[in-house]
């Protein structure tokens, strides 16, 4: 009877670690070859990991929620499916190296305009609150692992490690979940935390209320999912990196709208999916990049890297609009309009079903985000690093506009108008280039060839 090791896979050239999001199988379950065993998350993409062989899941060595290095042993599969799963060894398996970062606040800052009595109160209670927070945040001498959310609740409620160790856990391997600690607080003795007095616990709570500024009993604490955490970090880093500046223009989408209305039914019957405006926008961006290639660059130190290929990323909302991912259409400048339609639809579908490959969200040279699908008129998105520009478009709405006829006379007409913005990195893209590029995109959309084959 042979055993097959499952290790944390490398999901991309630059990927060094991954987080176990969910085990789809439990110990003792039969597994078919290529059947999904678990779901992992890296700093690039969430992926479902298939079994390398058929058999029985004999061991799970890394629980859900932990982050381990690429190549770390995470599970073993007994390849003889008829064999009984051996009892757990009395010697615990070596723990995978897990990176856990903890930050302990040692300074309490009073919000502005609070009275001096509150300031005095904070000074008197800060030491108690900080001691409790430090003990919980670092794990103290406890033997169990606690998630950042549980540690934060314990910190605010003044629960020491000694008391935390007494709370029964319903999570994996007996871990204390958010619901466990909240349920404990409803039945917690009035005497407060073990090793602290009621007065110190009350003081810690009041300091926390001043700090957080909300009614905890009437609020719900929701931990960010992994994609939201990565997005937050990525966006903050972009603001810190690039000198953002913005240009906005309006686009008469008459030709594109008429073309789409004419062909959308036959296109859907032929291709099996709807004809959206996204491919037309991408097509116009490609044409504008050919006119202004210095928008298709990135920066490393004092070096400008000019990309002689065009890979356009398109922002896709996933998980019931609670997260965002940006798959990339590679070498889009080599595709015709139909090819762009097919590539965009394929990537969007697989993004929503978590079927993207790691390299399909990498190496974008510029990004498009369509805020108009939610009815937004206009917006100014944050640059997707390490790119230097991102185009955002709003909803196409009928508006009264002034037009000039062949005789040079003005009149008012109703036209489908779309606002398009460009956010660009002013370190390397000046207003002239940014303005010219977005205007050229508008030009190609307004002068779209209605005889374009589709």
C-alpha positions in Angstrom: 0.0 0.0 0.0 1.6 3.2 -1.2 1.0 6.7 0.0 1.2 9.8 -2.3 2.3 13.1 -0.8 0.4 16.3 -1.6 2.5 19.4 -1.3 1.6 23.1 -1.6 1.9 23.7 -5.3 3.6 26.6 -7.0 0.9 28.5 -8.8 3.1 30.8 -10.6 6.7 31.8 -11.1 6.7 34.4 -8.4 4.5 32.5 -5.9 6.3 31.6 -2.7 3.4 30.5 -0.4 -0.3 29.7 -0.3 -3.1 29.7 2.1 -5.4 26.7 2.7 -8.9 28.1 2.2 -11.0 25.0 2.4 -10.6 21.2 2.5 -13.3 19.7 0.2 -12.5 16.2 1.5 -12.0 14.9 5.0 -9.9 12.1 6.4 -11.2 8.8 5.2 -13.0 10.1 2.1 -12.4 8.3 -1.2 -11.0 10.5 -3.9 -10.9 10.0 -7.7 -7.9 11.1 -9.7 -8.2 14.8 -10.6 -11.1 15.3 -8.2 -10.9 18.5 -6.2 -9.4 18.0 -2.8 -8.9 21.5 -1.5 -9.0 25.1 -2.3 -5.9 27.4 -1.9 -5.3 31.1 -2.2 -2.1 32.9 -3.3 -1.4 36.6 -3.7 -2.5 36.1 -7.4 -5.5 33.8 -7.5 -7.7 31.3 -5.7 -7.5 27.8 -7.1 -9.0 24.4 -6.7 -6.4 21.7 -6.3 -7.1 18.2 -7.8 -5.9 14.9 -6.4 -2.8 13.5 -8.1 -4.1 9.9 -7.8 -7.1 7.9 -6.8 -7.3 6.6 -3.2 -8.3 7.6 0.3 -7.4 10.8 2.0 -5.3 9.4 4.9 -3.8 12.6 6.5 -4.4 16.3 6.5 -1.3 18.0 7.8 -2.2 21.7 7.3 -5.6 22.9 8.6 -7.8 25.5 6.9 -6.7 29.1 7.4 -2.9 28.5 7.6 -0.4 29.8 5.1 2.6 27.6 4.2 5.5 27.8 1.8 5.5 26.2 -1.6 6.6 22.6 -1.4 5.3 22.1 2.1 3.7 18.7 2.7 0.0 19.3 3.3 -1.7 15.9 3.0 -1.2 12.2 2.2 -3.3 9.9 0.0 -3.4 6.2 0.5 -3.5 4.8 -3.0 -5.2 1.5 -2.0 -8.8 2.7 -1.9 -9.9 -0.5 -0.1 -7.5 0.0 2.8 -8.7 1.3 6.0 -7.3 4.6 7.1 -4.8 4.1 9.8 -5.4 5.5 13.2 -3.7 8.9 13.9 -0.2 8.5 15.1 0.5 9.3 18.7 3.4 11.4 17.5 2.2 14.6 16.1 3.2 15.4 12.5 5.7 18.2 12.2 4.0 21.5 11.9 4.3 23.3 8.7 6.0 26.7 8.9 3.2 29.3 9.2 3.7 33.0 8.9 1.7 34.8 11.4 2.1 38.6 11.8 0.9 40.2 14.9 0.9 43.9 15.7 0.4 45.2 19.3 -0.7 48.7 19.8 1.1 50.2 22.7 -0.1 53.7 22.4 -3.7 55.0 23.0 -4.4 58.2 21.2 -7.3 60.4 22.3 -9.7 61.6 19.5 -9.7 65.3 19.1 -12.3 67.4 21.0 -12.7 64.9 23.9 -12.9 66.5 27.3 -9.9 66.4 29.6 -11.7 64.0 31.9 -11.8 61.4 29.1 -8.1 62.1 28.5 -7.3 61.4 32.2 -9.5 58.3 32.1 -7.6 57.0 29.2 -4.2 57.6 30.8 -5.4 55.7 33.9 -6.7 52.7 32.0 -4.3 52.5 29.0 -1.8 50.4 30.9 -4.4 47.8 31.8 -5.9 47.7 28.3 -2.4 47.5 26.7 -1.3 44.6 28.9 -4.5 42.7 28.1 -4.1 43.4 24.4 -0.5 42.4 24.3 -1.1 39.1 26.1 -3.9 38.2 23.7 -2.4 39.5 20.5 0.8 37.6 20.9 -0.9 34.4 22.1 0.8 34.5 25.5 1.6 31.1 26.8 -1.6 29.6 25.3 -1.4 26.3 23.5 -4.0 27.0 20.8 -4.0 29.2 17.7 -6.4 32.1 17.6 -7.4 33.9 14.4 -6.9 37.7 14.2 -10.6 38.3 14.5 -10.9 36.2 17.7 -7.8 37.9 19.1 -9.2 41.3 18.4 -12.5 40.5 20.1 -10.6 39.2 23.1 -8.5 42.3 23.2 -11.5 44.7 23.2 -13.4 42.6 25.7 -10.4 42.3 28.1 -10.1 38.5 27.9 -6.8 37.2 28.9 -5.0 34.2 27.4 -5.8 32.2 30.5 -9.5 32.9 30.1 -9.3 32.4 26.3 -7.9 28.9 26.9 -11.0 27.9 28.8 -13.4 28.7 26.0 -14.6 25.5 24.2 -13.9 25.7 20.4 -16.1 24.3 17.7 -13.7 25.0 14.8 -11.2 22.8 13.1 -9.0 21.0 15.7 -11.0 22.6 18.5 -10.2 26.2 17.5 -12.2 29.0 19.0 -14.4 30.7 16.3 -16.0 34.1 16.3 -19.3 32.6 17.2 -17.7 30.7 20.1 -16.2 33.8 21.7 -19.4 35.9 21.2 -21.5 33.1 22.7 -19.1 33.0 25.7 -19.4 36.7 26.2 -23.2 36.4 26.7 -22.7 34.0 29.6 -19.4 35.4 30.9 -19.4 35.8 34.7 -19.8 39.4 36.0 -16.5 39.1 37.7 -14.7 39.6 34.4 -11.6 37.9 32.9 -9.5 35.5 34.7 -6.5 37.3 36.3 -8.1 40.7 35.9 -10.6 42.7 38.0 -14.0 43.9 36.9 -12.7 47.4 37.0 -9.8 46.8 34.7 -12.1 45.0 32.2 -14.6 47.8 32.3 -11.8 50.3 31.8 -10.4 48.3 28.8 -13.9 48.3 27.3 -14.4 52.0 27.7 -11.0 52.7 26.2 -11.9 50.5 23.2 -15.2 52.3 22.7 -13.4 55.6 22.6 -10.9 54.1 20.1 -13.3 52.3 17.8 -16.2 54.8 18.0 -19.1 52.4 17.5 -21.6 50.4 19.5 -20.2 46.8 19.4 -23.4 45.2 20.7 -25.4 46.6 17.7 -22.7 45.9 15.2 -21.4 42.8 13.3 -17.7 42.1 12.9 -17.1 40.7 9.4 -13.6 39.4 8.6 -12.3 40.2 5.1 -12.1 37.3 2.7 -8.7 36.6 1.2 -9.4 38.3 -2.1 -10.6 41.5 -0.3 -7.4 41.5 1.9 -5.2 41.2 -1.2 -7.2 43.9 -3.0 -6.9 46.3 -0.1 -3.2 45.8 0.1 -2.8 46.2 -3.7 -4.8 49.4 -3.8 -3.0 51.0 -0.9 0.3 50.1 -2.4 -0.7 51.7 -5.7 -1.7 55.0 -4.0 1.7 55.0 -2.2 3.6 54.2 -5.4 2.0 56.2 -8.2 1.3 60.0 -8.5 -2.3 59.6 -9.6 -3.8 62.2 -12.0 -7.0 62.0 -13.9 -8.5 63.0 -17.3 -12.2 62.8 -18.2 -14.0 62.9 -21.6 -17.4 62.2 -23.0 -17.9 59.8 -25.9 -20.8 59.7 -28.4 -21.5 56.0 -28.6 -24.0 56.3 -31.4 -22.2 54.1 -34.0 -21.3 51.4 -31.5 -24.8 51.3 -30.0 -26.4 51.0 -33.5 -23.9 48.3 -34.6 -24.5 46.3 -31.4 -28.3 46.6 -31.6 -28.2 45.4 -35.2 -26.0 42.3 -34.6 -26.6 41.3 -30.9 -29.4 38.7 -31.6 -27.6 36.9 -34.4 -24.3 37.1 -32.5 -25.8 35.5 -29.4 -27.4 32.7 -31.4 -24.1 32.0 -33.2 -21.7 32.3 -30.2 -23.9 31.3 -27.3 -23.2 34.5 -25.2 -24.3 38.1 -25.2 -22.6 40.8 -27.2 -21.5 43.4 -24.6 -19.8 46.8 -25.0 -16.6 45.7 -23.3 -15.0 44.3 -26.6 -15.6 47.6 -28.4 -13.9 49.5 -25.5 -10.9 47.1 -25.6 -10.7 47.4 -29.4 -10.6 51.2 -29.1 -7.9 51.0 -26.4 -5.8 48.8 -28.6 -6.0 51.2 -31.5 -5.2 54.2 -29.2 -2.2 52.3 -27.8 -0.8 51.9 -31.3 -1.1 55.7 -31.7 0.4 56.4 -28.2 2.6 53.5 -27.2 4.2 55.3 -24.3 1.0 54.7 -22.3 1.8 51.0 -22.5 4.7 51.0 -20.1 5.8 50.2 -16.5 8.4 51.7 -14.2 11.3 50.0 -12.3 13.3 52.6 -10.3 14.4 55.1 -12.8 13.9 52.8 -15.8 10.9 53.0 -18.1 10.0 49.6 -19.6 8.1 50.0 -22.9 6.0 46.9 -23.7 5.9 46.1 -27.4 2.9 43.9 -26.8 -0.6 44.7 -25.6 -2.2 42.7 -22.7 -5.3 44.4 -21.5 -6.7 43.5 -18.1 -10.5 43.8 -17.5 -11.9 44.1 -14.0 -14.5 41.5 -13.2 -16.8 41.6 -10.1 -17.1 38.2 -8.4 -18.6 36.5 -5.3 -21.9 38.4 -5.5 -20.0 41.7 -6.1 -18.0 41.4 -2.9 -14.6 41.0 -4.6 -12.8 42.0 -7.7 -10.3 40.2 -10.0 -8.6 41.3 -13.2 -8.0 38.6 -15.8 -5.8 39.6 -18.7 -6.4 39.2 -22.5 -2.9 38.4 -23.8 -1.7 39.8 -27.1 -5.1 41.4 -27.7 -3.6 43.5 -30.5 -3.5 40.4 -32.6 -7.2 39.7 -32.3 -10.1 41.0 -34.3 -13.4 42.1 -32.7 -14.9 38.6 -32.6 -11.7 37.2 -31.1 -11.8 39.9 -28.4 -15.5 39.1 -27.7 -14.7 35.4 -27.2 -11.6 36.0 -25.1 -13.4 38.5 -22.8 -16.4 36.2 -22.3 -14.2 33.2 -21.6 -12.1 35.0 -19.0 -15.1 36.6 -17.3 -16.9 33.3 -16.9 -13.9 31.5 -15.5 -13.1 34.4 -13.2 -16.6 34.0 -11.6 -16.2 30.2 -11.3 -12.6 30.4 -9.9 -11.2 28.5 -12.9 -8.6 31.1 -13.9 -4.9 30.0 -14.2 -2.3 32.1 -12.3 -0.7 33.4 -15.5 -4.1 34.6 -16.7 -4.1 37.4 -14.2 -0.5 38.5 -14.7 1.5 40.6 -17.1 -1.3 43.1 -17.9 0.0 46.3 -19.6 -3.1 48.5 -19.1 -6.5 47.9 -17.5 -10.2 48.6 -18.3 -12.9 48.8 -15.6 -16.5 49.2 -16.6 -18.4 50.9 -13.7 -21.3 51.6 -16.0 -22.6 48.0 -15.6 -23.9 49.2 -12.2 -25.4 52.4 -13.5 -22.5 54.6 -12.4 -22.1 57.8 -14.5 -18.3 58.2 -14.1 -15.5 57.2 -11.8 -11.7 57.5 -11.3 -10.2 54.1 -10.6 -6.9 53.3 -8.9 -4.0 52.2 -11.2 -3.3 48.5 -11.3 0.4 48.2 -10.4 2.9 47.9 -12.0 0.9 49.5 -14.9 0.8 53.3 -15.3 -2.8 53.8 -16.6 -6.3 52.4 -16.1 -9.4 53.5 -18.1 -12.8 53.6 -16.4 -16.1 54.0 -18.2 -19.6 54.8 -17.0 -23.0 53.9 -18.1 -24.2 54.8 -21.6 -27.1 57.2 -21.2 -29.1 59.3 -23.6 -28.4 63.0 -23.2 -29.1 66.2 -25.1 -25.9 67.4 -26.8 -25.0 70.2 -29.2 -24.1 69.0 -32.7 -22.9 70.9 -35.8 -24.3 70.0 -39.2 -22.4 70.2 -42.5 -23.3 73.9 -42.9 -21.7 74.7 -39.5 -25.0 75.3 -37.8 -25.6 74.1 -34.3 -28.6 72.1 -33.1 -29.6 70.0 -30.1 -29.9 66.2 -30.5 -30.3 63.2 -28.3 -27.3 60.9 -28.3 -26.1 57.9 -26.2 -23.3 59.4 -24.2 -20.6 57.6 -22.1 -18.1 59.3 -19.8 -14.6 57.7 -20.0 -11.8 58.5 -17.5 -8.1 57.8 -17.5 -6.1 57.5 -14.3 -2.4 57.7 -15.0 0.9 57.8 -13.2 2.2 61.4 -13.4 5.7 60.2 -12.6 6.0 59.1 -16.3 2.8 60.1 -18.0 2.1 63.8 -18.4 -1.2 65.4 -18.9 -0.6 65.9 -22.6 -0.1 62.2 -23.2 -2.9 61.1 -20.8 -5.3 63.6 -22.4 -4.3 62.6 -26.0 -4.7 58.9 -25.3 -8.2 59.1 -23.8 -9.3 61.4 -26.6 -8.0 59.0 -29.1 -10.0 56.2 -27.5 -13.1 58.4 -27.8 -12.2 59.1 -31.5 -12.1 55.4 -32.3 -15.4 54.7 -30.6 -17.2 57.7 -32.1 -15.9 56.7 -35.6 -16.4 53.0 -35.2 -16.7 51.4 -38.7 -20.3 49.9 -38.8 -19.1 47.6 -41.6 -16.6 45.8 -39.2 -17.0 42.0 -39.6 -18.3 40.3 -36.6 
